Amino acid sequence: MIHPIEPVFDSNSKILILGSFPSVASRENMFFYGHPQNRFWRVLAAVFGCVVPESIEEKKHMLLSNRVALWDVAASCQIVGASDSSIKDVVPNDLGIILNSAPIEHIFTNGGTAHRLYKKHCLVKCGIEDVCLPSTSPANARFSLDMLVAEWKKMIQ
């Protein structure tokens, strides 16, 4: 399966957040974290003290106004549904597209799968260690919204 969503970034982006690969809902919506139960947008809004964005344009505005770039590690892979544990045959995205255009200082991965894929496929080429944050996926039931916000605040500390 080929990743259908363009990265979000501009020449002011200092933080790069990487997921693993878009879910079925995200691919249908043609934007990141499109499943209504995914807590990504609620977590970021709380971290940055913003209203939770609704539209794709509002989401892009929140990211860029807080100097955040967003993409996924995998450009293509085999995946069953939205199950990160089923991901195999990964071809990584060329993160140089972002890193050569923006002064990225920190890379954060959204969950363990994105972290493992980044370490395996991107770290050597990018040269920036990532910080693995707990997944905002509804499958990560161990973390309440408040717990996620507390962990994700590491991005701005």
Secondary structure, DSSP 8 states (H G I E B T S, - for coil): -B-----B--TT--EEEEESS--HHHHHHTSSS-STT--HHHHHHHHHT-----SHHHHHHHHHHTTEEEEESEEEEE-STT-GGG-EEEEE--THHHHTTS---EEEEESHHHHHHHHHHTHHHH---EEEE---STT-TTS-HHHHHHHHGGGG-
